[in-house]
C-alpha cells in the first residue's frame, strides 16, 4: 500500500511539473516562428533558384523535378532529411577567394548520411572555371599573366578594371587559373543526372557569368553490400594466410624455448615478427662498416622524396590561400624542398655503387664465380614480391575509406592498374603506355631494373677484362649523356625541374607530360648510375683507402666546400627560369645532363670523405646508428608511402593551410606515418622474403662449384674478406654473401 501511494504521488508531481512548464514560453519558440521565406533564404543555395529553375524547367527530367519538389516541400515542413540535403551545399563563392581559396566542400558526410525511403542522396562537385586562352601554352609559368581584362581606356566601366578593383587583382594572378578553379560541393537526389544539373546552371544566372562549368566526381550513398573483385579476393586471401602464419610463427618463437634446425622450423621462423622486428631495429655494426654513411644518405633521400611528393602531388585546389604559392615557389630559399627529383638520382647512384661493390666482393674478382642468370633472377625476386603485395594492398583501398575526392583518385588509380598491372611485373611501365602507369612512383623500379640488366654485361667485362670493361663503362656514360642532351635540345625540354612551370610535369588534363616521360627513361639516369658503379668498383679495388688518405684540416674543409658548391649549383642552376624566362634549347641541353653528372660527383666526394675518416661532423651524422634501421626500411617505405598519400588526399574534408607551421605539420605527419606503415610492411612482408632470398643466394651464388675452369685475367684483392665482415645489399636486390653480420631486410636502395 505504501508503495502504491509513493507511485501515485510521483505521477501527480510529474503532471504538475509538466503543466507548469507548458504555461511558460520555450526558449526556442522564436525559432519555430521563423517564416518559410526567411528560413529558405538562410538555408537554400541562393546561387541556384531551385523553385523556379528546376520545378518549372521542362529540360529537367521528370524524376529529378519530382524529387527536388518533394525535398522542397519537406524542407518547408522542417524535415531533417531535407534540411541535410540543402544544408550540405557549399555557401555561395568560397570564402577567401581573393587570396586563392577556391574550394568549398560543403558537407560530404552530412549529404551521404541522409536516410530516406524513396530518395537517395548524391554528393557532387560543381566546378566553375574562369575562361583562359586555349590551349595552355607550353612551359607555362605561373608568374606570367595574361591580358584577360580590357584596359581602363577600352571599356565603358574603367572603374571595374582599374587598380584596386576585383577583376584587376584577379587578373594579376591569371596564370593560376590554368591550374585552379572554383569548386563547390552540392548535394542532390540521385535521380538528377549530370545533364539535369547542367541545364539548371545554363538557364540560371550562373550561366550568364561566362564561367565554364561542369559537374564532376559524383559520389552516391552506397546501399549495396560490398562484393570484392578478383584482385581484392586475392589480396584478402593473401592477408589471411600471411596473418595466420605470422601469428603462428610469433607464438612458436615466444613459447618454444628449444628450437631445432629443421627446414620447416627455419622457414616458419622466417615469418616471426619478433625476430624480424628485433633485427630490423638493431643498430649493431661491424668494424669494417666502410659504407656506414650510406645509411644516412639513403634515409635523408627518402625523406626528401616524401616531402616532394606531398608538396607537388596535391592539386592547387586543395590549398587555402593558394596565391601565396607564387612567392613560395619562386623563392630561392625554398628551392631545395622542390628539387626532390635529384633524390631519385641519389638512389640511382647508390644503386650503381652497391651493385659493383658487393658483386666484386662476393666474386673476389674471380670471373668464374659470377653467375649471370642467378644474378638477374635474384634481382627480379628481390623487387617483385613486395611490388605485388603493394598492388594488392592498393586494390583494397577503395572500400576502406571515403571522402569528397576519394572516388576521383581511386577510380583513376584502380582503372590504370587494371589495365597496366602486368607492365609493373615486367618492369616496362616507364617506357610502355606511361599515360596509364600503375602507381606513378614505380617508374623508378623499372628504370633501375633496366640499368641493372645493362650492368650485368659490364660486370662480366670488368671481371674478365678490367681495363676494357672500365673503358666501355665510361663510354656508356658519355653516350647516355649525349643522348640526353640531344633529346633535350631537339624536343626543347627544360633544363630540369622548374617548379613554377607546372605543365612541364603534368599537362592540362593531368597526364604525364612529354618531359616527364623523358625523365622516366633509364638512359637519362645512366650517367649517375654508372658513375656510382665505377666508384663502387674502385672502392673494392682500393679497400685500404681508410689507412691511406690523411688530409690536412684545410684540405678537408676545402673538399667539403667543393661538395657544397656542387650541391648549390645543381639546386640553383635552373633559377633564372623560375620567373618566366623562356627556355633556351642550347642551355637546357647542357644543364640537364651536366647537373646530374655533377650531382653524382658530389655524392662520390661525400662518400669518399666519409669512408676515409675525413667526413667531419657531417660524416658522423650520416653514419649515426639510428639511421640504420630507418635505412633498411627504404624499399618498403618508398613503395607504400603513396598509400598514405592517397588516404590523406582522398579522405580529406578540409583544405590545406599555406602557413609554414601547417605545412611543417603536414610534412612531418606524412614522414612519420609513412615510416610507421613501412615498418609494418617490412616486418610482415619484406623480411620473410629477404630470408627466402638469402637461402636462394646461398644455394645459387655461394655454395655452387666453379663450372668454368678458365683462368681469369683479373687480379684478386690482396686483402681477403673477413668472414664476419658486414656486407651491403644491392639496392632492392641484396646481393649478399652468407655472413654472420647480415642485415635483415637489406640496405636496399630505392
PEPEWO-V830673 format. One record per backbone hydrogen bond with DSSP energy under -1.0 kcal/mol. CO is the residue of the C=O (numbers start at 1). NH is the residue of the N-H. E is the energy in kcal/mol with one decimal. If there is no record, write none. Layout:
((CO	NH	E) (CO	NH	E))
//
This chain:
((1	5	-2.3) (2	6	-2.0) (3	7	-2.0) (4	8	-2.3) (5	9	-2.4) (6	10	-2.2) (7	11	-2.3) (8	12	-2.2) (9	13	-2.2) (10	14	-2.1) (11	15	-2.3) (12	16	-2.2) (13	17	-2.2) (14	18	-2.4) (15	19	-2.2) (16	20	-2.2) (17	21	-2.3) (18	22	-1.9) (21	24	-1.2) (26	29	-1.4) (28	32	-1.4) (31	34	-1.1) (35	39	-2.4) (36	40	-2.5) (37	41	-2.4) (38	42	-1.8) (39	43	-1.6) (40	44	-2.1) (48	50	-1.3) (49	53	-2.9) (50	54	-1.1) (50	55	-1.2) (57	60	-1.2) (61	65	-2.4) (62	66	-2.5) (63	67	-2.2) (64	68	-2.5) (65	69	-2.5) (66	70	-2.3) (67	71	-2.2) (68	72	-2.4) (69	73	-2.4) (70	74	-2.3) (71	75	-2.0) (72	76	-2.2) (73	77	-1.1) (74	79	-2.8) (75	78	-1.8) (79	83	-2.2) (80	84	-2.7) (81	85	-1.6) (82	86	-2.1) (83	87	-2.6) (86	89	-1.1) (88	107	-2.0) (96	99	-1.3) (96	101	-2.5) (97	100	-1.4) (99	323	-1.4) (100	322	-1.1) (102	183	-3.0) (104	185	-2.5) (107	111	-1.8) (108	112	-2.0) (111	114	-1.1) (120	190	-3.1) (121	221	-1.6) (122	188	-2.6) (123	219	-3.4) (124	186	-2.8) (125	216	-2.8) (126	184	-2.2) (127	214	-1.7) (128	182	-2.5) (129	212	-2.7) (141	144	-1.8) (146	148	-2.0) (151	154	-2.3) (157	160	-1.7) (162	165	-2.1) (165	169	-2.2) (166	170	-2.4) (167	171	-2.1) (168	172	-1.1) (170	173	-1.4) (171	174	-1.5) (173	176	-1.9) (174	177	-1.5) (175	178	-1.0) (176	179	-2.5) (176	180	-1.2) (182	128	-3.3) (183	104	-2.6) (184	126	-3.3) (185	90	-2.5) (186	124	-2.5) (188	122	-2.2) (189	192	-1.8) (193	197	-1.9) (194	198	-2.4) (195	199	-2.4) (196	200	-1.9) (197	201	-2.4) (198	202	-2.4) (199	203	-1.8) (201	204	-1.1) (204	207	-1.1) (206	209	-1.3) (212	129	-3.6) (214	127	-2.5) (216	125	-2.7) (219	123	-2.9) (229	233	-2.4) (230	234	-2.5) (231	235	-2.4) (232	236	-2.6) (233	237	-2.6) (234	238	-2.4) (235	239	-2.5) (236	240	-2.5) (237	241	-2.5) (238	242	-2.8) (239	243	-2.7) (240	244	-2.3) (241	245	-2.5) (242	246	-2.5) (243	247	-2.6) (244	248	-2.4) (245	249	-2.8) (246	250	-2.4) (247	251	-2.5) (248	252	-2.6) (249	253	-2.7) (250	254	-1.9) (251	255	-2.7) (252	256	-2.1) (262	266	-2.4) (263	267	-2.8) (264	268	-2.1) (265	269	-2.4) (268	271	-1.6) (269	272	-1.1) (272	276	-2.4) (273	277	-2.3) (274	278	-2.0) (275	279	-2.5) (276	280	-2.1) (277	281	-2.2) (286	289	-1.1) (288	290	-2.2) (289	292	-1.2) (291	294	-1.5) (292	295	-1.2) (293	297	-2.1) (294	298	-2.8) (295	299	-2.4) (296	300	-2.6) (297	301	-2.1) (298	302	-2.1) (299	303	-2.2) (300	304	-1.9) (301	305	-1.9) (302	306	-2.3) (303	307	-2.4) (304	308	-2.6) (305	309	-2.8) (306	310	-2.3) (307	311	-2.2) (308	312	-2.5) (309	313	-2.2) (315	318	-1.8) (316	319	-1.9) (318	656	-3.3) (321	324	-1.6) (322	325	-2.1) (323	326	-1.3) (324	328	-2.2) (325	329	-3.4) (339	342	-1.9) (340	343	-1.4) (342	346	-1.7) (343	347	-1.8) (344	348	-2.4) (345	349	-2.4) (346	350	-2.6) (347	351	-2.5) (348	352	-2.3) (349	353	-2.7) (350	354	-2.7) (351	355	-1.7) (352	356	-1.8) (353	357	-2.4) (354	358	-2.1) (355	359	-1.7) (356	360	-2.5) (357	361	-1.2) (358	362	-2.4) (359	363	-2.0) (360	364	-1.1) (363	366	-1.7) (366	369	-1.6) (367	370	-1.4) (371	375	-1.9) (372	376	-2.3) (373	377	-3.0) (374	378	-3.0) (375	379	-1.7) (376	380	-1.9) (377	381	-2.4) (378	382	-2.1) (379	383	-1.1) (380	384	-2.5) (383	387	-1.6) (384	388	-2.7) (385	389	-2.4) (386	390	-2.5) (387	391	-2.3) (388	392	-2.3) (389	393	-2.3) (390	394	-2.4) (391	395	-1.7) (394	397	-1.0) (397	400	-1.8) (397	401	-1.1) (405	409	-2.1) (406	410	-2.7) (407	411	-2.2) (408	412	-1.6) (409	413	-2.6) (410	414	-3.0) (411	415	-2.2) (412	416	-2.0) (413	417	-2.4) (414	418	-2.3) (416	420	-2.6) (417	421	-1.3) (420	423	-1.2) (421	425	-1.0) (422	426	-1.3) (423	428	-2.0) (428	431	-1.9) (428	432	-2.7) (433	436	-1.5) (434	437	-1.6) (439	442	-2.1) (440	443	-1.4) (441	444	-1.2) (442	446	-1.5) (443	447	-2.4) (444	448	-2.9) (445	449	-2.4) (446	450	-2.4) (447	451	-2.0) (448	452	-1.9) (449	453	-2.0) (450	454	-1.6) (451	455	-2.1) (452	456	-1.4) (454	458	-1.3) (455	459	-2.9) (456	460	-2.0) (457	461	-2.0) (458	462	-2.7) (459	463	-2.4) (460	464	-1.9) (461	465	-3.5) (465	469	-3.3) (466	470	-2.3) (467	471	-2.2) (468	472	-2.7) (469	473	-2.2) (470	474	-2.1) (471	475	-2.0) (472	476	-2.4) (473	477	-1.9) (474	478	-2.2) (475	479	-2.8) (476	480	-2.5) (477	481	-2.1) (478	482	-2.2) (479	483	-2.4) (480	484	-2.3) (481	485	-2.5) (482	486	-2.7) (483	487	-2.3) (484	488	-2.5) (485	489	-2.3) (486	490	-2.9) (487	491	-2.5) (488	493	-1.7) (498	501	-2.0) (500	142	-2.5) (501	504	-1.2) (502	505	-1.8) (502	506	-1.6) (505	513	-2.6) (507	510	-2.2) (511	507	-2.9) (513	517	-2.2) (514	518	-2.0) (515	519	-2.5) (516	520	-1.7) (518	521	-1.1) (521	524	-1.2) (522	525	-2.0) (525	529	-2.4) (526	530	-2.8) (527	531	-1.4) (528	532	-2.0) (529	533	-1.9) (530	534	-2.2) (531	535	-2.2) (532	536	-2.5) (533	537	-1.9) (534	538	-2.3) (535	539	-2.5) (536	540	-1.9) (537	541	-2.1) (538	542	-2.5) (542	545	-1.3) (544	548	-1.5) (545	549	-2.3) (552	556	-2.5) (553	557	-2.4) (554	558	-1.9) (555	559	-2.2) (556	560	-1.8) (557	561	-2.2) (558	562	-2.1) (559	563	-2.3) (560	564	-2.6) (561	565	-2.3) (562	566	-2.2) (563	567	-2.1) (564	568	-2.5) (565	569	-2.3) (566	570	-2.1) (567	571	-2.1) (568	572	-2.6) (569	573	-1.7) (572	575	-1.6) (574	577	-1.5) (575	578	-2.2) (584	588	-2.8) (585	589	-2.3) (586	590	-1.3) (587	591	-3.1) (588	592	-2.4) (590	594	-1.6) (591	595	-3.0) (592	596	-1.2) (593	597	-2.1) (594	598	-2.8) (595	599	-2.3) (596	600	-1.9) (597	601	-2.1) (598	602	-2.6) (599	603	-2.1) (600	604	-2.1) (601	605	-2.3) (602	606	-2.5) (603	607	-2.6) (604	608	-2.4) (605	609	-2.5) (606	610	-2.0) (607	611	-2.6) (608	612	-1.3) (609	614	-3.0) (610	613	-1.4) (615	619	-2.8) (616	620	-1.6) (617	621	-2.1) (618	622	-2.6) (619	623	-1.7) (621	624	-1.6) (622	296	-1.3) (624	627	-1.5) (625	628	-1.6) (627	631	-2.6) (628	632	-2.0) (631	634	-1.7) (633	637	-2.9) (634	638	-2.7) (635	639	-2.3) (636	640	-2.5) (637	641	-2.0) (640	643	-1.2) (640	644	-1.2) (641	645	-1.9) (642	646	-3.0) (643	647	-2.3) (644	648	-2.4) (645	649	-2.7) (646	650	-3.0) (647	651	-1.9) (656	320	-3.1) (659	663	-2.5) (660	664	-2.7) (661	665	-2.1) (662	666	-2.3) (663	667	-2.6) (664	668	-2.6) (665	669	-2.4) (666	670	-2.0) (667	671	-2.3) (668	672	-2.7) (669	673	-2.5) (670	674	-1.9) (671	675	-2.1) (672	676	-2.3) (673	677	-2.6) (674	678	-2.3) (675	679	-2.2) (676	680	-1.7) (677	681	-2.4) (678	682	-2.5) (679	683	-2.5) (680	684	-2.5) (681	685	-2.3) (681	686	-1.8) (682	687	-3.1) (685	689	-1.1) (686	690	-2.2) (687	691	-2.2) (688	692	-2.2) (689	693	-2.5) (690	694	-2.5) (691	695	-2.0) (692	696	-2.0) (693	697	-2.3) (694	698	-2.1) (695	699	-1.6) (696	700	-3.0) (697	701	-2.7) (697	702	-1.6) (698	703	-2.1) (722	725	-1.7) (730	733	-2.1) (730	734	-2.3) (734	736	-2.3) (739	742	-1.4) (743	746	-1.4))
//
